[in-house]
Amino acid sequence: MEKAVNNSFFIVFILIFFITSCNDNKKEVIEFESIQPKSSSKENNINKPYLSYSWDTSLMTYFTNYSYSSLIDSIKRISLMHIPDRISLESTEKFRLYSNIDSIDYYNWNYTDSLSTKNAFYNWLDCFGESCNSIKINEKKQFQKSPFLLFIGDKKIIFISSINKGNSKIWFDFIKSKYPKENWRTMIEQKQYQMANWHSIVSDEFIMLNN
């Protein structure tokens, strides 16, 4: 009888120990999860300029109707950094468009004032493209291997780079329609295998500066 009581006591002790251990483990798991760092949208946006994505439809329409006989397959936002990104920005838009014949990079940098725009542009001229070419104002020189269009206004810089970049006049009409209040001052165009040409923009007309 005494042996049976001892065995019962031992079994009860084992059950109590097992239940307590389970509860402790559960508590430990909960406590561990509660101290894990959680992602914050505010933290993820630190040092990132505000991105506006309202251009998707407009860009698709432009390329479909004006620039190509073929349709654009896709358009995506890109995050490649250039020297104009180093100056304090108000906002920026960066897209890459794909078709069956080409891809087009479209960058739009928006600054708070004309001084910031000039600083960004001049800094870019000091080290332009992958080869970090130094460019002088109005210099007839190849900036980079790929053709491009570059529009500079009081508070905006727009850069378009592709093999088939499209007509500069049509591009300018498109940009003006998007930013009717912007005062555009300079357009630089580099065609395939050629030197870049600088143009002053006067009354919406391009006047070449480096014949």
C-alpha positions in Angstrom: 0.0 0.0 0.0 2.8 2.4 0.9 4.6 1.6 -2.3 1.4 2.3 -4.3 1.0 5.7 -2.6 4.6 6.6 -3.4 4.1 5.6 -7.0 1.0 7.8 -7.2 2.8 10.7 -5.7 5.7 10.3 -8.1 3.3 10.3 -11.1 1.5 13.4 -9.9 4.8 15.2 -9.4 5.9 14.3 -13.0 2.6 15.6 -14.4 2.9 18.9 -12.5 6.5 19.4 -13.7 5.5 18.7 -17.4 2.6 21.2 -17.3 4.7 23.9 -15.7 7.4 23.4 -18.3 5.0 23.7 -21.2 3.5 26.9 -19.8 7.0 28.4 -19.3 8.0 27.6 -22.9 4.8 29.2 -24.2 5.5 32.3 -22.2 9.1 32.4 -23.4 7.9 32.3 -27.1 5.5 35.1 -26.5 8.1 37.2 -24.8 10.6 36.6 -27.6 8.2 37.6 -30.3 7.3 40.8 -28.4 10.8 42.1 -28.5 11.5 41.5 -32.2 12.1 44.7 -34.3 9.2 45.6 -36.5 9.5 47.3 -39.8 8.3 50.9 -39.9 7.2 52.7 -43.0 8.6 55.8 -41.5 12.0 54.3 -41.0 12.0 52.8 -44.5 11.4 56.2 -46.1 14.3 57.9 -44.3 16.5 59.8 -46.8 14.3 58.8 -49.7 12.7 61.6 -51.8 9.0 61.6 -52.4 8.2 59.6 -55.5 5.3 60.5 -57.7 3.9 57.7 -59.9 1.1 59.6 -61.6 3.0 59.5 -65.0 2.6 55.9 -65.8 -0.5 56.3 -68.0 0.8 59.4 -69.6 4.1 57.9 -70.5 2.5 54.8 -71.9 0.2 56.9 -74.0 3.0 59.0 -75.3 5.2 56.1 -76.4 2.3 54.2 -77.9 0.9 57.1 -79.9 4.0 59.1 -80.9 7.3 57.4 -80.4 6.9 53.9 -81.7 4.9 51.9 -84.2 5.0 49.0 -81.7 3.4 49.0 -78.3 5.3 49.4 -75.1 5.5 46.0 -73.4 6.0 47.3 -69.9 7.0 50.2 -67.7 8.6 50.1 -64.3 10.0 52.4 -61.7 13.8 52.4 -61.3 16.1 53.5 -58.5 19.4 54.1 -60.2 21.2 57.1 -58.7 22.9 59.9 -60.6 24.8 63.0 -59.5 21.6 65.2 -59.7 20.2 63.0 -56.8 22.9 64.3 -54.5 21.4 67.8 -54.4 18.5 68.3 -52.1 15.4 67.3 -54.0 11.8 68.2 -53.8 10.8 65.0 -55.7 11.9 62.7 -58.4 10.4 60.4 -61.0 12.4 57.5 -62.6 11.0 55.1 -65.2 12.2 52.5 -67.6 10.0 51.6 -70.5 10.4 48.5 -72.6 9.3 47.7 -76.1 10.3 44.9 -78.6 12.9 47.3 -80.1 14.3 49.4 -77.3 14.3 50.4 -73.6 14.0 54.1 -72.5 15.2 55.6 -69.3 13.2 58.6 -68.1 14.4 60.7 -65.2 12.7 63.8 -63.8 14.4 65.7 -60.9 12.5 68.5 -59.2 14.2 71.1 -57.0 13.0 73.7 -54.6 14.7 76.6 -56.4 16.8 77.6 -59.5 20.0 77.6 -57.5 19.7 74.0 -56.5 18.9 73.1 -60.1 22.0 74.9 -61.4 24.2 73.2 -58.7 22.8 69.8 -59.7 23.4 70.4 -63.4 26.9 71.9 -63.0 28.0 69.0 -60.7 26.7 66.6 -63.3 28.8 68.2 -66.0 31.9 67.7 -63.8 31.3 63.9 -64.0 28.8 62.8 -66.6 28.0 59.2 -67.4 29.7 56.0 -66.6 33.1 57.3 -67.8 32.8 60.4 -65.6 33.4 62.8 -68.5 34.0 66.5 -67.7 31.9 68.7 -69.8 32.2 72.5 -70.3 29.2 74.7 -71.0 28.2 74.7 -74.7 31.0 72.2 -75.4 30.4 70.0 -78.5 31.4 66.7 -77.1 30.1 63.2 -76.7 28.7 63.0 -73.2 28.1 59.3 -73.2 27.7 56.3 -75.6 23.9 56.3 -75.7 21.9 59.0 -77.3 20.0 61.2 -75.0 17.9 64.4 -74.5 18.4 66.7 -71.5 16.0 69.5 -70.6 16.9 72.0 -67.9 14.4 74.5 -66.5 14.4 76.7 -63.4 13.4 73.9 -61.1 13.5 70.8 -63.1 16.0 68.6 -65.0 14.6 65.9 -67.3 16.9 63.2 -68.8 15.8 60.7 -71.5 18.2 58.1 -72.7 17.7 55.3 -75.3 18.9 54.2 -78.7 15.7 55.5 -80.3 15.0 58.4 -78.0 12.3 60.0 -80.2 11.8 63.4 -81.6 13.1 66.2 -79.3 10.2 68.6 -80.3 7.6 66.0 -79.6 9.2 65.2 -76.3 9.3 68.9 -75.4 5.6 69.4 -76.2 4.9 66.4 -74.0 6.9 67.9 -71.1 5.4 71.3 -71.5 1.9 69.8 -71.3 2.9 68.2 -68.0 4.6 71.2 -66.5 3.0 74.3 -68.0 4.4 76.6 -65.3 8.0 75.5 -65.7 10.4 78.0 -67.4 12.6 75.8 -69.7 16.0 77.3 -70.6 18.3 74.7 -72.1 18.0 71.5 -74.2 21.0 69.2 -74.9 20.6 66.6 -77.6 23.1 63.8 -78.5 22.2 61.6 -81.4 23.6 58.2 -82.2 27.4 58.3 -82.7 27.5 62.1 -82.7 28.6 64.9 -80.5 26.1 66.7 -78.2 24.4 69.9 -79.4 23.4 72.6 -76.9 20.2 74.6 -77.5 18.8 77.7 -75.8 15.0 77.5 -75.4 13.4 80.8 -76.4 9.7 81.1 -76.9 9.5 77.3 -77.1 12.0 77.2 -79.9 15.4 75.6 -79.9 18.3 77.8 -80.8 21.6 76.0 -81.3 24.5 77.4 -79.3 27.5 75.3 -80.5 27.3 75.2 -84.3 
